[in-house]
């Protein structure tokens, strides 16, 4: 236990001391927020206005709250996974520079190393993503804050689950990497691709039927839906007070992926949490099994 805690502390400290990894991880949510506000804010606003009943206008602050909620949900759902990959690159760097070889020569079990990398990635990623969540709360407070206390807590829970998901996924992928070039390739693919396949950049409701069916099998889709629901539920509910019909609000929820379906069946919040939590447990189990098999193979050789 002492060795595990010492290695976790060592990995966390190295991550925060590595200015390159830390800067990349910290800057990702901030850059996304600036880019989204600058380039996508007007697009989201126009989309909301087009879906409002003709002749009906809502207050500027409410409209800004709706746009802000969509921006925040996209940023958090992507950052929880992409930052996890950045945090987890330390395990690959240790392979690349020979540090892992030195650690395995010492009387430290492979299981201890695997646990320490996983726990350190979780701690580092959660620290950064919670800071990003506070930043997003501050942004919503400025433009239009309609989150209830319950939704704010659920949003934090969503971030925690997505960080666990990102940590487990990155741990499985990174265990097969061993060079800086592979790190760069995987980081680029994840940063550019995950947001699209999870529905964070573009709602999956705008995709074709075949692609929507494929995406409905991916756990990240339900994570994004949960974050979006809790980021926007208060603002969408406020629309009813502005005279927007309930049918129009439900159509907005479907268009924004607050309502997601699996083969035509609506997936509720409880089911979405079960899918995401189950995926986390499955990935952690896979990581443990793969680590065990690799360790066993090394001992056999």
N, C-alpha and C positions, 0 to 999 in steps of 0.2 A: 504493500500500500504506500509505503514511504517513497519507493522508487517511482511509482506511478505519479504521485503528486509532484515529485521533483521534476519529472519529465514534462508533465503538463505545464508547470510553472516555467520551465525552460522554453517550451515551444511557444507559449503565449508571449513571453518576454522577447524572444527572437522575432516574432511577428511584428510586435509594436516597435522594435528597434530597427527593423528593416524598413527604411523610409520609402523604398520603391513599392513594396507590397502594401504598406499601410496607406500611402498616398493614393494608390490605385483603388483600394477598398473604400476609403473615406470619400474620395472625390466622385465615385460612381453615383451615389444617390443625389449629391449636390448638383452634378452636371446634368443628370436626368431631369431634376426639378427645373433647372434653368432652361434646358432645351424644350421640355414639355410646355412650360409656360410661354416661352417665346414662339414656338412653331406650331404647337398643337392646341393651345388655348382657344384661339379663334375658331379652329376647326370643330372642336368640341362644342363651343358656344353656338355655332351655326347649326350643328346637328340637333341640339336641344331646341333651338328656336323653330326649326323645321317641323319638329314633332309636336309642338304645342298647337292646340286648336286655333284656327284662324281668328284673328282679332283679339286674342287673349294675350296680355302681356303680364310678365311677372317682375317682381322687384329686381333691381340690379344686384343687390347683395345675395339674393337667393340664386340667381343665375350664376353668379361667381362661386357660390358655395357648391352648386352642382358640378360646374367645371372643375373646381378645385378637388372635389371628392373623387372624380374620375382620374384626375392627374395623380393624386396621392395614391390611389389604389394601384395604378399601373407602376408607379415608382417602387412602392414597397414590395409588391408581389415579385418584381424582377430582382430587386436588390438582395432580397433574402437568399436567393439562389446564387446569383453571380458573385456576391461578396463571399459566400461560403467557398466557392472554387478558388478565389484569390487567397483566402485564409489557409486553405488546405494545400497550397502549393509548397509549403515548407517541407512537407513529407517527401515531395519529389525532389526538392533541392538537396535534402539530406542524402538521397540516393545519388544524385548527380555529383556532389562534391566529396563523396566518400564518408560522410559523417555517419550514415546508417550502418556502414560496414564496421566502423569503430564501435558503435553502440551494440551491435549484435555479437561482437567479440567479447564484450564485457558480460558479466553474469546477469544480463537483463533478458527476460523472456520476451519472445516475439509478441505474445498477447499483451504484455505491458506496453510495448511500443505502439501497438495498434490502438489500444485504449487511450494512450496519451495523445496521439495525433488527433483522434476523433474528438476527445474532450476539449483539447486546446482550440481546435477549429470551431467547435460549438461556442465556446466562451468568447473568442475573438469576434466571430460573426454576429453573435447576439449583442455584444457590446456596441458594435457599429450600427446594426440595424435598429436597435432601440434608440440610439442617438438620432438616426434618420427618422424614426417615428416621431420623436419629439420635434424635430425640424418641420416635419409635415404638419403636426398639430399647430405649430406656430404659424405656418403659412395659411392654414385654414382659419385660424383665429383672425388673421388680417383680412382675408378676402370674404369669408362667410362661414362661420363655425356653427354647424347644425348637428354635431355628434351628441348623442345622449351619453351619459356616464356609462351605461351598459354597453353601448356600441363601441365606446373608446376602449373598455376592458376587453371586449371580444376582438377588437382589432389588434390589441397587444397579443392576445392568445393566437390569433392568426399568424402574426409575425413569428412567434415562438415555434409554431408547428412548421411553418415554411422554412425557418432556419434549420430545424431538425431534418426536414426533408432535403434541403440543399446540402447539409453536412453529410448525411448518409449517402446521397447520390454522388457527391464529389469524392467521398472516401472510396467508394467502389471504383470509380473511373481512375482516380489518381494512383490507386494501388498498382495499376498496370503501366504507369508512366515512369520514365527514368531519365529524362533529359530536359534542358531548358527549351529546346525547340518544340518538344511535345507539349510543354506547359503553355507556350505561346499559342500553339495551334488550338488546343482545347479551350483556352481562355477566350480566344476570338470567336470560336464556334458557339460557345455557351452565351457569351455576351450578346452576339448578334441574333442567335436563333431562338433562345429560350423565350424571350418576350413575345415572339410571334406564335409559337406553338402552344403557349399557355393562355393566349388571348389577352395578354397585357397591353400590347401595342395596338392591336386591332381586335375588336370583339369578334368572337368566333361565329356570332350570328351573321356576320358579313361574309363568311366563307361559303364555299359550295357544300352541298349535302355530303359528298364523299369525304372531304377534308374534315367537316364537322364531326362525322362519325368516328374518324380516326382519332381526332383530338379528344373526343369524349372518353377515350380509354386512358388518357394521361392524367395522373394525379394532380399535376400542376394546374390544370384547368380548374379544378374544384377549389384549389387554394386561392387562385385569382378571383374566382367567383365569391368566395367568402370575404376576402379583403374588400372587394368592390361593394358587396352588399352592406357591410358595416361602415364603410366610408361614406356611402351615399344614402343610406336608409332615412336618416333624419331629413336631409334636403328633399328627397323624393316625397316623403310624407308631408312636408311643408307645402308642396305643390297643391295638395288637396285644399289647403286653406286659401290658396290663391285662385281657386275655382277651376282647377284642371280636373277633368273627369277621371274617375278611378280606372276606367278602361285604358285611357291614354297613358296613365302612370304605369300600368302593368305592361303595356307595349314598350315603354321606355326601359323598364327593368329587363325585359327579354332582349331588347336591342343592346343593352349594356352588359349582358351576361350576368346580371344579378339573378336571373332565372335561367338555369341551365337544365338541359334534358339529356337523358340517355335512352336512345332509341325511342324518342317521342314521349318518354315518361319524365316528368319534372323531378329533379333531384332537390330535396329539401336541405335545409342547413344541417340538420342532424346527420343525414346520409353523407353530405359533403365532408363533414368532420370525420365520419367513420372511414371514408375513402382515404382522406389525407393521413389520418393517424395510422390506419392499417398499412398504408404504403410506407410510412416511416418505419414501422416495426418490421415490415418485410425487407426493406433495404438494409436496416441494421442487422437483421439476421443473415442476409446475404453477405454483408461485409465481414461478419464474424466467421462465416463458413469459408469464404475465399481466403481470409487471412490465415485461418487454420490450415487449409490445404496447401497454401504457398509455404508456410512454415514447415509443414510436414515434408514437402518436396525438398526443401533445402536441407533438412536433416538427413533425408535419404541419400542425398548426393554427397 
